[in-house]
Amino acid sequence: MTGLLDTADFSAVVSDIYEASLSPSHWDTALTGLVSRFGTPRWDVAMLVWERIDPGGGRFLAASGVHEMARAGYVQLFAGRNEWSVRGHGLPIGSVVHSDSLIARADFLATPFFRDYLAMFDMQVALIASLDRQSRDHLGLCLPGPDNGPVTRLQEAVGLLIPHVQRAVRIARRIGEAELAAAHSAAALDRAPSAVLMLTERFELAYANAPARALIETLRLEDAGGRIRLGSGAVHETLRRLADPDGGVHCHAFRLADQDGQVLAAMAMRIDPERIGGADTGQGLARIMVVAANNPRVSEEAVDRVREWFGLTHAEARLAVLLAEGGSLDDYCELRGVSMNAARFLLKGAFAKTGTNRQAQLVHLIANSPVNWASGLPVADLPSPIS
């Protein structure tokens, strides 16, 4: 630290910068501390902005001393379009320069950016720092002010603080991405057609989506103590071992049967609660994830025969057989892990090759075709389809 900068002031700004990485609303405080501690008189504005040059545009991460209307005006009219932004776009990451090194003062004072925007705030110059770049976008810290003398102390402070601002912005971005991913994951689980349960090592319920809650109620899986019991004692013991990181079990497939005898396929997996931000019931973190769903099975022999008989692809034949055996497009999507658009694409192909145009027609055709006449014969021995 040089004699120009006070160590306590510098440390306070650094602390505020990292606080902003965890709480984005704190950026305004961090920037205010920066300009108030190291700026010269009337240098009290700072803008942290992502900008794009072609086409021009931008968005504020934070600002100090800039009214919301002024921010909106800058984004709408000048972000990525003014000479400081355009000429600063190519600056090396980590550098901080005076605006006079980007464009001659006389030329700048003739620009619309100065005449129509900065002049009303009596700002003729700025310090501009290049912090990050992503594709066509760059992150800049702009500290505009009046031409009222040297700003050596502020420029030195900004230069030393750049690595901290860069790290804080990246930390905030990672946290934001993680939170967004978690929100998307939770939303996806809530929309999932399969039942999804997360259990603690004591088999207490940490999370259940709507199908899982219905399954718990229908099968009466929850006991008086609030614990979930899945299947027989042997299954329960295997799941107990699965919840133990040292139990030697990582994944276990089993079946659940409802009161009508319908069998649901289920898969239990050990999860790392720290990696998924584990849900806490107050009794402990989730250790087991259970996914249960109707798992329609199709005969591979029937798939092969339908494929050969009608000239379908394997995927088209699998879909056709599943539909003929009472399954649905949703079942196929879940079974094969594909989108509804992909299933409809296959269905359209099956329609074209079988001369049908409705799902009911295809099901009727498959169900009444002589594909099982010679079920003991190899596929190659079947007669050609009748045209």
Sequence and secondary structure as in RCSB ss.txt:
>XXXX:A:sequence
MTGLLDTADFSAVVSDIYEASLSPSHWDTALTGLVSRFGTPRWDVAMLVWERIDPGGGRFLAASGVHEMARAGYV
QLFAGRNEWSVRGHGLPIGSVVHSDSLIARADFLATPFFRDYLAMFDMQVALIASLDRQSRDHLGLCLPGPDNGP
VTRLQEAVGLLIPHVQRAVRIARRIGEAELAAAHSAAALDRAPSAVLMLTERFELAYANAPARALIETLRLEDAG
GRIRLGSGAVHETLRRLADPDGGVHCHAFRLADQDGQVLAAMAMRIDPERIGGADTGQGLARIMVVAANNPRVSE
EAVDRVREWFGLTHAEARLAVLLAEGGSLDDYCELRGVSMNAARFLLKGAFAKTGTNRQAQLVHLIANSPVNWAS
GLPVADLPSPIS
>XXXX:A:secstr
  TTS HHHHHHHHHHHHHHHH GGGHHHHHHHHHHHH  TT   EEEEEEETTTTEEEEEEEES  HHHHHHHH
HHTTTTSHHHHHHTTS TT EEEGGGTS HHHHHTSHHHHHTGGGGT  EEEEEEEEEETTEEEEEEEEE S S 
 HHHHHHHHHHHHHHHHHHHHHHHHHHHHHHHHHHHHHHHH SSEEEEEETT BEEEE HHHHHHHHHHT B TT
SBB  SSHHHHHHHHHHHSTTSS  EEEEEEE TT  EEEEEEEE  TTTTT  B SS BEEEEEEEE      H
HHHHHHHHHHT  HHHHHHHHHHHTT  HHHHHHHHT  HHHHHHHHHHHHHHHT  SHHHHHHHHHTSGGGTTT
TS GGGS     
